[in-house]
Amino acid sequence: MSTDRSPLALPFPDLPAIPGVALRVARARYKNWDRCDLTFVTLDADTAVAGVLTNSKCPSPEVEWCRKALVLGKARALVVNAGNSNAFTGNRGRAAVEAIAARTAAHLGCDPSDVFVASTGVIGVPLPIDKAEAGLDAAFTAAPCGWEDAAATIMTTDTFAKAAVTSAVVDGRTVNLVGIIKGSGMIAPDMATMLGFVFTDAAVAPEFLQAALNDANRKTFSCITVDGDTSTSDTILAFATGQAGNAPLASEDDPGADAFRAALADLCHQLALLVVRDGEGAQKLIEITVEGAESDRSAHRIAMSIANSPLVKTAIAGEDANWGRIVMAVGKAGEPAERDKLAIRFGTTQVARDGLAVEGYDEAPVAAHLKGREIEIGVDLGLGEGRATVWTCDLTHGYISINADYRS
């Protein structure tokens, strides 16, 4: 956890309690730091769960555990460890996850498969079972805490605690959705070391919750990147306690289904942008919109090519409107593009059109735009109706400083 707060940070919001959710934190002391690093969340019986997990071919044991548990669609607890990802740790890592689930299940009187586990931090170091169990025992007897304490406890290199809230009217009742998230580096989720957890008091069938989360993820978490690197541990879990008293949402035709889907997508969008705002060393939030592509998928791939280009990101860090680097990123994406139809803008100022610089364009508004904290880049391919928007941040010396000595 950094002591230098990101200049793009937002204040922690006021969040309502979610009936059926109780939060506690404790010190497992996974690292030599003076802070809580274990989050323990209990959930009422019959809580539905859905999740989206990393596409990495080297996933952590926690990801494998959650993937199996999600098939059952129910949850009683969540345990999150910060400071150690427990990834690439073989049988010792799997044993640690099993021990955490078993100890938590024994405490709650539930099945181990009802316990979800997530960890974040250094790869390749087995999670110490003795510290995990001691931390759990402390969490079991700790007083309930608030959302900000829980959000701060799951942080690693994050510079600020991240959370969001929204609501929807379902079956005549107002339901609340709250989310906390951590993530700062190794961010290119492609999901479907980012961990996000959504809690709602809505009654939602697991299958519908999963479908809604998949759709929300596709438009949000899978549209952000800090450094182009996909973690072994990326996890988004959504829990629905059903305490709002609405008729359970089970299909698209149920009253309030559209409203719930929209609220979940909005919450995920807020959380995703918070991660980009806290990108390691970030000074600027960058929104990249690509339109005129042959398909939405093609537009997305081109937008991510731009967003992941170190040359584009360093140009923005230097406040240099080097649109030639955007041309480069479009051309290397491997998607249909025609040089002489390409148009590029910074903010609202068109700088290139029909494969050429716009003759006599005014650089003053471009320079002013690039001095701001939030940057917009627009690309029009002129080929079709495909469109996509992704978000990234600039690449600064701060990113190198953080990652050059991460393990120390």
C-alpha positions in Angstrom: 0.0 0.0 0.0 1.5 3.3 -1.1 1.7 6.4 1.1 1.5 8.7 -1.9 -2.2 9.0 -2.9 -2.9 9.0 -6.6 -3.7 12.5 -7.9 -6.7 10.8 -9.7 -8.1 9.4 -6.5 -11.8 9.9 -5.6 -13.2 10.3 -2.0 -14.5 7.1 -0.4 -18.3 7.2 -0.9 -21.0 6.9 1.7 -22.2 3.3 1.5 -25.3 1.7 3.0 -25.2 -1.5 5.0 -26.3 -4.6 2.9 -28.6 -6.8 5.0 -27.2 -10.3 5.2 -23.5 -9.1 5.0 -21.2 -8.7 7.9 -17.6 -7.4 7.5 -14.6 -8.1 9.7 -10.8 -7.5 9.3 -7.8 -8.9 11.1 -4.0 -9.0 11.0 -2.6 -12.2 9.6 0.8 -10.5 9.2 1.5 -12.0 5.7 4.1 -9.2 5.3 6.1 -7.1 7.7 3.6 -4.3 7.9 1.5 -2.6 10.5 -2.0 -3.1 9.1 -4.9 -5.5 8.7 -4.4 -7.9 5.8 -7.2 -10.4 6.1 -10.9 -9.6 5.3 -13.6 -12.0 6.5 -17.2 -11.5 5.2 -20.1 -13.6 6.4 -23.2 -14.0 4.3 -26.7 -15.1 5.3 -27.8 -18.6 4.3 -29.2 -18.8 0.8 -27.0 -16.1 -0.5 -26.5 -16.5 -4.3 -23.1 -16.0 -5.9 -21.7 -15.5 -9.3 -18.1 -14.8 -10.5 -15.7 -14.0 -13.3 -12.2 -15.3 -13.0 -8.9 -14.7 -14.7 -8.2 -16.3 -18.1 -4.6 -16.9 -17.1 -3.3 -20.4 -17.8 -1.4 -20.2 -14.6 -4.2 -19.4 -12.1 -3.8 -19.4 -8.3 -5.3 -22.2 -6.2 -7.8 -19.6 -5.0 -9.1 -19.1 -8.5 -9.4 -22.8 -9.1 -11.2 -23.2 -5.8 -13.7 -20.4 -6.6 -14.3 -21.8 -10.1 -15.4 -25.1 -8.7 -17.5 -23.5 -5.9 -19.3 -21.2 -8.3 -21.0 -24.2 -9.9 -23.1 -24.7 -6.8 -24.2 -21.0 -6.8 -24.4 -20.4 -3.0 -22.1 -18.7 -0.5 -21.8 -18.2 3.2 -18.4 -16.5 3.5 -15.6 -14.7 1.7 -12.0 -14.6 2.9 -9.5 -12.2 1.2 -5.8 -12.3 1.9 -3.5 -9.3 1.0 0.2 -9.4 0.6 0.6 -12.9 -0.8 -1.2 -14.1 -4.0 -0.4 -17.8 -3.2 -0.1 -18.3 -7.0 2.4 -20.8 -8.5 2.8 -22.6 -5.1 1.8 -26.2 -6.0 0.3 -28.5 -3.4 1.3 -26.2 -0.6 -0.8 -23.4 -2.0 -3.8 -25.7 -2.6 -3.5 -27.0 1.0 -3.6 -23.4 2.3 -6.9 -22.7 0.5 -8.4 -25.9 1.7 -7.3 -25.1 5.3 -8.9 -21.6 5.1 -12.1 -23.0 3.7 -12.3 -25.8 6.2 -11.6 -23.6 9.3 -14.2 -21.0 8.1 -16.8 -23.7 7.4 -16.3 -25.3 10.8 -16.8 -21.8 12.4 -20.0 -21.2 10.5 -21.3 -24.7 10.3 -21.5 -24.8 6.5 -19.8 -26.7 3.7 -16.3 -25.7 2.7 -17.6 -25.2 -0.8 -19.7 -22.3 0.6 -16.5 -20.4 1.5 -14.9 -18.3 -1.3 -11.2 -17.4 -1.0 -9.1 -14.8 -2.8 -5.5 -13.7 -2.4 -3.4 -10.9 -3.8 0.3 -10.0 -3.7 3.6 -11.6 -4.5 3.5 -14.7 -6.8 5.5 -17.8 -6.0 5.4 -17.7 -2.2 3.1 -20.2 -0.5 0.5 -18.7 1.8 1.6 -19.6 5.4 -1.2 -21.8 6.8 -0.3 -20.9 10.4 -0.7 -17.2 9.8 -3.9 -17.7 7.8 -5.5 -19.7 10.6 -4.3 -17.2 13.3 -5.7 -14.4 11.2 -9.0 -16.2 10.8 -9.3 -16.9 14.5 -8.8 -13.1 15.1 -11.3 -12.2 12.5 -13.9 -14.6 13.9 -14.0 -12.7 17.2 -13.4 -9.2 15.8 -16.1 -6.5 15.9 -17.9 -5.9 12.6 -16.3 -3.1 10.6 -17.4 -0.7 7.9 -16.9 -0.8 4.1 -13.8 1.5 4.2 -11.9 -0.7 6.5 -12.7 -3.8 4.4 -11.7 -1.9 1.2 -8.4 -0.8 2.7 -7.6 -4.2 4.0 -7.7 -5.9 0.5 -5.2 -3.3 -0.9 -1.6 -4.0 -1.9 0.1 -1.3 -4.0 -3.1 0.6 -4.2 -2.9 4.2 -2.9 -6.6 4.6 -1.9 -9.5 2.5 -0.9 -12.0 1.9 -3.7 -15.7 1.4 -3.5 -18.9 2.3 -5.3 -22.7 2.2 -4.8 -25.8 2.2 -6.9 -29.4 1.1 -6.6 -32.4 -0.1 -8.6 -36.1 -0.7 -8.2 -37.0 -4.3 -8.5 -40.5 -5.6 -8.0 -41.5 -2.3 -6.4 -38.6 -2.4 -3.9 -35.4 -0.5 -3.9 -32.4 -2.8 -3.8 -28.8 -1.6 -3.1 -25.6 -2.7 -4.7 -22.2 -2.0 -3.1 -18.8 -2.9 -4.4 -15.2 -2.8 -3.2 -12.2 -3.4 -5.3 -8.4 -3.5 -5.3 -6.0 -3.2 -8.2 -3.2 -0.9 -9.3 -0.7 -2.9 -11.4 -0.7 -6.2 -13.4 -4.1 -4.9 -14.8 -5.4 -6.2 -18.1 -8.2 -8.5 -16.7 -9.1 -10.0 -20.0 -11.7 -11.8 -17.8 -13.5 -12.7 -18.8 -3.7 -8.8 -8.9 -7.5 -7.3 -9.5 -9.9 -8.4 -6.9 -13.5 -7.0 -6.8 -16.5 -7.9 -4.6 -20.1 -6.9 -5.2 -22.8 -7.2 -2.6 -26.6 -6.7 -3.0 -29.6 -7.3 -0.9 -31.6 -8.2 -4.1 -33.1 -11.7 -4.4 -31.4 -13.0 -7.6 -31.2 -16.6 -8.9 -27.5 -17.6 -9.3 -27.9 -18.2 -13.1 -29.4 -14.8 -13.7 -26.8 -13.2 -11.5 -24.0 -14.9 -13.5 -25.5 -13.8 -16.8 -25.8 -10.2 -15.6 -22.2 -10.2 -14.2 -20.8 -11.7 -17.4 -22.5 -8.9 -19.4 -21.3 -6.2 -17.0 -17.8 -7.5 -17.0 -17.6 -7.5 -20.8 -18.3 -3.8 -20.9 -16.2 -2.8 -17.9 -13.4 -4.9 -16.3 -12.5 -6.4 -19.7 -12.2 -2.8 -21.1 -9.5 -1.5 -18.7 -5.7 -1.9 -18.8 -2.9 -0.4 -16.8 0.1 -2.3 -18.1 -1.2 -5.1 -20.4 -0.4 -7.8 -17.9 -3.2 -10.3 -16.8 -2.9 -11.5 -13.2 -2.9 -15.1 -12.0 -5.5 -14.1 -9.4 -8.0 -11.7 -11.1 -11.4 -12.4 -9.5 -14.8 -10.6 -9.5 -17.5 -12.1 -7.2 -21.0 -10.9 -6.8 -23.2 -12.0 -3.8 -26.9 -11.5 -3.5 -28.4 -12.0 0.0 -32.1 -11.7 -1.0 -32.9 -9.6 2.0 -34.7 -6.9 0.1 -37.8 -9.0 -0.2 -38.3 -8.7 -3.9 -39.6 -11.6 -6.0 -36.4 -13.4 -7.1 -35.0 -12.4 -10.4 -34.6 -15.5 -12.5 -35.2 -14.4 -16.1 -35.1 -11.3 -18.4 -38.9 -11.1 -18.3 -39.1 -10.6 -14.5 -40.1 -7.2 -13.2 -37.0 -5.1 -12.6 -34.6 -7.4 -14.4 -33.5 -4.7 -16.8 -33.1 -2.2 -13.9 -30.9 -4.7 -12.0 -28.7 -5.4 -15.0 -28.2 -1.7 -15.6 -27.4 -1.1 -12.0 -24.9 -3.9 -11.9 -23.2 -2.6 -15.1 -23.1 0.9 -13.6 -21.5 -0.4 -10.4 -18.9 -2.4 -12.3 -18.1 0.6 -14.5 -17.5 2.8 -11.5 -15.2 0.1 -9.9 -13.3 -0.5 -13.1 -12.5 3.2 -13.5 -11.3 3.4 -9.9 -8.7 0.8 -10.7 -7.4 2.7 -13.7 -7.4 5.9 -11.6 -5.0 4.1 -9.2 -2.8 2.6 -11.9 0.8 2.4 -10.6 2.4 5.7 -11.1 -0.6 7.1 -13.0 -1.0 10.8 -13.4 -3.7 10.8 -16.1 -6.8 8.8 -16.8 -7.2 8.0 -20.6 -10.4 7.2 -22.4 -10.0 5.7 -25.8 -13.0 5.4 -28.2 -12.7 3.6 -31.5 -15.6 3.8 -33.9 -16.1 3.1 -37.6 -14.6 -0.4 -37.2 -15.9 -3.5 -39.1 -17.3 -4.9 -35.8 -17.4 -4.1 -32.1 -14.9 -6.9 -31.4 -12.5 -5.3 -34.0 -13.0 -1.9 -32.4 -12.2 -3.3 -29.0 -9.0 -5.0 -30.1 -7.8 -1.8 -31.8 -8.7 0.3 -28.7 -6.7 -2.1 -26.5 -3.8 -2.0 -28.9 -3.7 1.8 -28.4 -4.3 1.6 -24.6 -1.4 -1.0 -24.1 1.1 0.9 -26.2 4.0 2.1 -24.1 4.7 4.7 -26.7 1.2 6.1 -26.6 1.1 6.0 -22.8 4.5 7.8 -22.4 3.5 10.4 -24.9 0.4 11.2 -22.8 2.6 11.3 -19.7 4.7 13.9 -21.5 1.7 15.8 -22.7 2.8 15.3 -26.3 0.0 15.0 -28.9 2.1 12.5 -30.9 -0.8 11.1 -33.0 1.7 9.1 -35.1 2.0 6.7 -32.2 -1.8 6.1 -32.4 -1.5 5.4 -36.1 1.2 2.8 -35.2 -1.0 1.2 -32.6 -4.0 1.0 -35.0 -1.8 -0.6 -37.7 -0.3 -3.3 -35.4 -3.6 -4.4 -34.0 -4.1 -7.0 -36.7 -7.6 -5.7 -37.5 -9.1 -4.2 -40.7 -8.0 -0.6 -41.1 -7.3 1.7 -44.1 -4.7 4.4 -43.7 -6.5 6.9 -46.0 -9.8 6.6 -44.0 -8.3 7.0 -40.6 -9.2 10.0 -38.4 -7.8 10.9 -34.9 -8.8 13.4 -32.3 -7.6 14.6 -28.9 -10.5 15.8 -26.8 -12.8 17.5 -29.3 -10.0 18.6 -31.6 -9.5 16.7 -34.8 -5.8 16.3 -35.5 -5.8 13.8 -38.4 -8.3 12.9 -41.1 -8.2 10.9 -44.3 -4.7 9.6 -43.5 -3.2 13.0 -43.1 -2.7 15.7 -40.4 -5.5 18.2 -40.5 -4.0 21.2 -42.2 -3.6 24.2 -39.9 -5.3 22.6 -36.9 -5.0 24.7 -33.7 -2.6 23.0 -31.3 -3.6 25.2 -28.4 -6.7 23.4 -27.3 -4.9 20.0 -27.8 -2.1 21.2 -25.5 -4.5 22.4 -22.9 -6.4 19.1 -23.0 -3.3 17.1 -22.5 -2.3 19.1 -19.4 -5.5 17.9 -17.7 -5.9 14.8 -15.6 -8.6 13.1 -17.8 -7.6 12.6 -21.5 -9.9 11.6 -24.4 -8.5 10.0 -27.6 -10.9 9.3 -30.5 -10.2 7.1 -33.5 -12.6 6.7 -36.5 -11.7 4.0 -39.0 -14.4 4.8 -41.5 -15.1 1.2 -42.3 -18.3 0.2 -40.5 -20.5 0.5 -37.4 -18.2 -1.2 -34.9 -17.5 0.8 -31.7 -15.7 0.3 -28.4 -14.4 2.3 -25.5 -11.6 1.3 -23.2 -9.8 3.0 -20.3 -6.1 3.2 -19.4 -3.6 5.5 -17.7 -0.3 7.1 -18.6 3.1 5.4 -18.1 5.4 7.3 -15.8 8.7 6.8 -14.0 6.5 6.0 -11.0 5.4 2.7 -12.5 9.1 1.6 -12.9 9.9 2.7 -9.3 7.0 0.7 -7.9 7.7 -2.5 -9.8 11.5 -2.5 -9.8 11.6 -3.3 -6.1 8.1 -4.8 -5.6 9.2 -7.9 -3.7 11.3 -5.8 -1.2 
